[in-house]
Amino acid sequence: LSTYFEAVSCIEVLVERIEQDILDPGHTQCMDDLRLLLRSTSRLRRILAGHRALFTGLARPDFRPDDGEEPRR
């Protein structure tokens, strides 16, 4: 998960840079940054696709590894 958060952080920085560039009329590198952002998010989605079943299982309401013998109300 730490790798995921690092990747998302990099994407957030790139989004902020694109937003600033869009507002600056003299800056024309927006499209290159946007292409990089799209490639980065596509790569992250492909990486996470293999873990989707695991995260779905962890998110289930009946997944309670710390419950022991007592059921939750």
VMD Tcl script that builds the backbone (N, CA, C; Angstrom):
set m [mol new atoms 219]
animate dup $m
set s [atomselect $m all]
$s set {name element resname resid chain x y z} {
  {N N LEU 1 A 0.812 -1.204 0.000}
  {CA C LEU 1 A 0.000 0.000 0.000}
  {C C LEU 1 A 0.849 1.259 0.000}
  {N N SER 2 A 2.047 1.183 0.584}
  {CA C SER 2 A 2.891 2.382 0.598}
  {C C SER 2 A 3.286 2.777 -0.822}
  {N N THR 3 A 3.507 1.797 -1.690}
  {CA C THR 3 A 3.830 2.092 -3.083}
  {C C THR 3 A 2.648 2.780 -3.757}
  {N N TYR 4 A 1.455 2.326 -3.440}
  {CA C TYR 4 A 0.243 2.945 -3.991}
  {C C TYR 4 A 0.164 4.407 -3.575}
  {N N PHE 5 A 0.360 4.678 -2.274}
  {CA C PHE 5 A 0.261 6.045 -1.790}
  {C C PHE 5 A 1.343 6.935 -2.398}
  {N N GLU 6 A 2.526 6.401 -2.614}
  {CA C GLU 6 A 3.591 7.164 -3.272}
  {C C GLU 6 A 3.187 7.508 -4.705}
  {N N ALA 7 A 2.620 6.536 -5.403}
  {CA C ALA 7 A 2.193 6.761 -6.786}
  {C C ALA 7 A 1.084 7.802 -6.848}
  {N N VAL 8 A 0.125 7.709 -5.950}
  {CA C VAL 8 A -0.979 8.668 -5.923}
  {C C VAL 8 A -0.448 10.060 -5.590}
  {N N SER 9 A 0.511 10.146 -4.692}
  {CA C SER 9 A 1.102 11.433 -4.348}
  {C C SER 9 A 1.771 12.077 -5.563}
  {N N CYS 10 A 2.492 11.291 -6.339}
  {CA C CYS 10 A 3.129 11.806 -7.553}
  {C C CYS 10 A 2.088 12.294 -8.551}
  {N N ILE 11 A 1.004 11.556 -8.680}
  {CA C ILE 11 A -0.067 11.950 -9.590}
  {C C ILE 11 A -0.714 13.249 -9.116}
  {N N GLU 12 A -0.914 13.389 -7.807}
  {CA C GLU 12 A -1.506 14.615 -7.279}
  {C C GLU 12 A -0.621 15.827 -7.560}
  {N N VAL 13 A 0.688 15.660 -7.426}
  {CA C VAL 13 A 1.621 16.750 -7.724}
  {C C VAL 13 A 1.514 17.138 -9.197}
  {N N LEU 14 A 1.444 16.143 -10.056}
  {CA C LEU 14 A 1.330 16.415 -11.489}
  {C C LEU 14 A 0.018 17.122 -11.815}
  {N N VAL 15 A -1.063 16.721 -11.179}
  {CA C VAL 15 A -2.364 17.376 -11.400}
  {C C VAL 15 A -2.289 18.842 -10.974}
  {N N GLU 16 A -1.671 19.107 -9.834}
  {CA C GLU 16 A -1.542 20.488 -9.378}
  {C C GLU 16 A -0.715 21.313 -10.360}
  {N N ARG 17 A 0.349 20.723 -10.897}
  {CA C ARG 17 A 1.180 21.435 -11.863}
  {C C ARG 17 A 0.388 21.731 -13.139}
  {N N ILE 18 A -0.399 20.771 -13.586}
  {CA C ILE 18 A -1.226 20.987 -14.778}
  {C C ILE 18 A -2.240 22.100 -14.523}
  {N N GLU 19 A -2.850 22.088 -13.346}
  {CA C GLU 19 A -3.820 23.132 -13.017}
  {C C GLU 19 A -3.174 24.513 -13.055}
  {N N GLN 20 A -1.970 24.627 -12.512}
  {CA C GLN 20 A -1.259 25.912 -12.539}
  {C C GLN 20 A -0.913 26.312 -13.969}
  {N N ASP 21 A -0.476 25.342 -14.754}
  {CA C ASP 21 A -0.102 25.618 -16.143}
  {C C ASP 21 A -1.294 26.085 -16.976}
  {N N ILE 22 A -2.449 25.487 -16.724}
  {CA C ILE 22 A -3.648 25.859 -17.473}
  {C C ILE 22 A -4.003 27.323 -17.217}
  {N N LEU 23 A -3.780 27.777 -15.994}
  {CA C LEU 23 A -4.105 29.155 -15.644}
  {C C LEU 23 A -3.060 30.152 -16.137}
  {N N ASP 24 A -1.876 29.682 -16.515}
  {CA C ASP 24 A -0.808 30.555 -17.007}
  {C C ASP 24 A -0.869 30.597 -18.534}
  {N N PRO 25 A -1.288 31.724 -19.123}
  {CA C PRO 25 A -1.456 31.777 -20.579}
  {C C PRO 25 A -0.148 31.604 -21.351}
  {N N GLY 26 A 0.990 31.871 -20.731}
  {CA C GLY 26 A 2.257 31.751 -21.440}
  {C C GLY 26 A 2.861 30.363 -21.391}
  {N N HIS 27 A 2.235 29.460 -20.669}
  {CA C HIS 27 A 2.789 28.114 -20.509}
  {C C HIS 27 A 2.062 27.147 -21.447}
  {N N THR 28 A 2.817 26.408 -22.226}
  {CA C THR 28 A 2.193 25.526 -23.225}
  {C C THR 28 A 2.514 24.054 -23.018}
  {N N GLN 29 A 3.073 23.686 -21.875}
  {CA C GLN 29 A 3.456 22.297 -21.657}
  {C C GLN 29 A 2.325 21.464 -21.062}
  {N N CYS 30 A 1.149 22.021 -20.971}
  {CA C CYS 30 A 0.019 21.324 -20.352}
  {C C CYS 30 A -0.257 19.972 -21.010}
  {N N MET 31 A -0.233 19.927 -22.307}
  {CA C MET 31 A -0.577 18.687 -23.002}
  {C C MET 31 A 0.443 17.592 -22.729}
  {N N ASP 32 A 1.720 17.927 -22.669}
  {CA C ASP 32 A 2.734 16.920 -22.342}
  {C C ASP 32 A 2.523 16.388 -20.936}
  {N N ASP 33 A 2.230 17.287 -19.989}
  {CA C ASP 33 A 1.977 16.866 -18.618}
  {C C ASP 33 A 0.703 16.027 -18.529}
  {N N LEU 34 A -0.295 16.390 -19.289}
  {CA C LEU 34 A -1.545 15.632 -19.290}
  {C C LEU 34 A -1.329 14.221 -19.837}
  {N N ARG 35 A -0.540 14.106 -20.888}
  {CA C ARG 35 A -0.219 12.772 -21.422}
  {C C ARG 35 A 0.503 11.927 -20.372}
  {N N LEU 36 A 1.452 12.543 -19.674}
  {CA C LEU 36 A 2.177 11.828 -18.620}
  {C C LEU 36 A 1.226 11.388 -17.516}
  {N N LEU 37 A 0.300 12.258 -17.152}
  {CA C LEU 37 A -0.684 11.923 -16.122}
  {C C LEU 37 A -1.556 10.753 -16.551}
  {N N LEU 38 A -2.015 10.763 -17.784}
  {CA C LEU 38 A -2.845 9.666 -18.284}
  {C C LEU 38 A -2.079 8.346 -18.303}
  {N N ARG 39 A -0.828 8.382 -18.728}
  {CA C ARG 39 A -0.017 7.155 -18.719}
  {C C ARG 39 A 0.192 6.653 -17.302}
  {N N SER 40 A 0.446 7.573 -16.377}
  {CA C SER 40 A 0.686 7.191 -14.980}
  {C C SER 40 A -0.545 6.559 -14.341}
  {N N THR 41 A -1.708 7.171 -14.569}
  {CA C THR 41 A -2.919 6.611 -13.975}
  {C C THR 41 A -3.298 5.281 -14.615}
  {N N SER 42 A -3.057 5.138 -15.913}
  {CA C SER 42 A -3.337 3.859 -16.578}
  {C C SER 42 A -2.439 2.767 -16.017}
  {N N ARG 43 A -1.180 3.092 -15.813}
  {CA C ARG 43 A -0.236 2.110 -15.257}
  {C C ARG 43 A -0.651 1.722 -13.835}
  {N N LEU 44 A -1.028 2.691 -13.027}
  {CA C LEU 44 A -1.455 2.412 -11.663}
  {C C LEU 44 A -2.701 1.528 -11.652}
  {N N ARG 45 A -3.648 1.789 -12.537}
  {CA C ARG 45 A -4.846 0.938 -12.619}
  {C C ARG 45 A -4.489 -0.492 -12.992}
  {N N ARG 46 A -3.555 -0.661 -13.938}
  {CA C ARG 46 A -3.138 -2.018 -14.330}
  {C C ARG 46 A -2.465 -2.736 -13.169}
  {N N ILE 47 A -1.653 -2.023 -12.408}
  {CA C ILE 47 A -0.976 -2.626 -11.262}
  {C C ILE 47 A -1.993 -3.064 -10.215}
  {N N LEU 48 A -2.978 -2.220 -9.960}
  {CA C LEU 48 A -3.959 -2.513 -8.911}
  {C C LEU 48 A -5.002 -3.541 -9.330}
  {N N ALA 49 A -5.179 -3.756 -10.614}
  {CA C ALA 49 A -6.216 -4.680 -11.089}
  {C C ALA 49 A -6.020 -6.081 -10.520}
  {N N GLY 50 A -4.797 -6.518 -10.394}
  {CA C GLY 50 A -4.531 -7.844 -9.853}
  {C C GLY 50 A -4.841 -7.975 -8.372}
  {N N HIS 51 A -4.967 -6.865 -7.688}
  {CA C HIS 51 A -5.230 -6.879 -6.244}
  {C C HIS 51 A -6.691 -6.577 -5.912}
  {N N ARG 52 A -7.490 -6.342 -6.938}
  {CA C ARG 52 A -8.883 -5.944 -6.720}
  {C C ARG 52 A -9.653 -6.979 -5.895}
  {N N ALA 53 A -9.478 -8.255 -6.191}
  {CA C ALA 53 A -10.207 -9.299 -5.452}
  {C C ALA 53 A -9.808 -9.304 -3.979}
  {N N LEU 54 A -8.538 -9.092 -3.701}
  {CA C LEU 54 A -8.075 -9.059 -2.312}
  {C C LEU 54 A -8.724 -7.905 -1.560}
  {N N PHE 55 A -8.690 -6.696 -2.145}
  {CA C PHE 55 A -9.272 -5.541 -1.470}
  {C C PHE 55 A -10.782 -5.673 -1.328}
  {N N THR 56 A -11.430 -6.291 -2.297}
  {CA C THR 56 A -12.867 -6.529 -2.196}
  {C C THR 56 A -13.162 -7.452 -1.021}
  {N N GLY 57 A -12.363 -8.501 -0.861}
  {CA C GLY 57 A -12.545 -9.418 0.258}
  {C C GLY 57 A -12.315 -8.739 1.601}
  {N N LEU 58 A -11.314 -7.886 1.677}
  {CA C LEU 58 A -11.034 -7.175 2.923}
  {C C LEU 58 A -12.133 -6.180 3.277}
  {N N ALA 59 A -12.825 -5.680 2.287}
  {CA C ALA 59 A -13.867 -4.684 2.512}
  {C C ALA 59 A -15.219 -5.308 2.862}
  {N N ARG 60 A -15.332 -6.623 2.753}
  {CA C ARG 60 A -16.613 -7.276 3.047}
  {C C ARG 60 A -17.001 -7.081 4.508}
  {N N PRO 61 A -18.289 -6.904 4.782}
  {CA C PRO 61 A -18.712 -6.696 6.167}
  {C C PRO 61 A -18.500 -7.925 7.045}
  {N N ASP 62 A -18.414 -9.111 6.443}
  {CA C ASP 62 A -18.217 -10.318 7.257}
  {C C ASP 62 A -16.739 -10.662 7.436}
  {N N PHE 63 A -15.835 -9.829 6.945}
  {CA C PHE 63 A -14.407 -10.043 7.167}
  {C C PHE 63 A -14.015 -9.329 8.454}
  {N N ARG 64 A -13.814 -10.122 9.501}
  {CA C ARG 64 A -13.471 -9.560 10.809}
  {C C ARG 64 A -12.398 -10.434 11.450}
  {N N PRO 65 A -11.156 -10.256 11.070}
  {CA C PRO 65 A -10.097 -11.131 11.583}
  {C C PRO 65 A -9.819 -10.960 13.061}
  {N N ASP 66 A -10.228 -9.835 13.668}
  {CA C ASP 66 A -9.929 -9.604 15.078}
  {C C ASP 66 A -11.104 -9.902 15.994}
  {N N ASP 67 A -12.170 -10.483 15.488}
  {CA C ASP 67 A -13.368 -10.711 16.301}
  {C C ASP 67 A -13.219 -11.845 17.296}
  {N N GLY 68 A -12.436 -12.798 16.998}
  {CA C GLY 68 A -12.370 -13.957 17.865}
  {C C GLY 68 A -13.651 -14.734 17.843}
  {N N GLU 69 A -14.152 -15.121 18.997}
  {CA C GLU 69 A -15.373 -15.935 19.070}
  {C C GLU 69 A -16.642 -15.110 19.213}
  {N N GLU 70 A -16.538 -13.833 19.589}
  {CA C GLU 70 A -17.737 -13.021 19.822}
  {C C GLU 70 A -18.164 -12.308 18.546}
  {N N PRO 71 A -19.402 -12.497 18.151}
  {CA C PRO 71 A -19.891 -11.756 16.971}
  {C C PRO 71 A -20.147 -10.298 17.300}
  {N N ARG 72 A -20.041 -9.440 16.277}
  {CA C ARG 72 A -20.362 -8.021 16.460}
  {C C ARG 72 A -21.851 -7.817 16.374}
  {N N ARG 73 A -22.342 -6.817 17.056}
  {CA C ARG 73 A -23.770 -6.484 16.983}
  {C C ARG 73 A -24.076 -5.805 15.685}
}
mol reanalyze $m
mol bondsrecalc $m
mol representation Tube
mol addrep $m
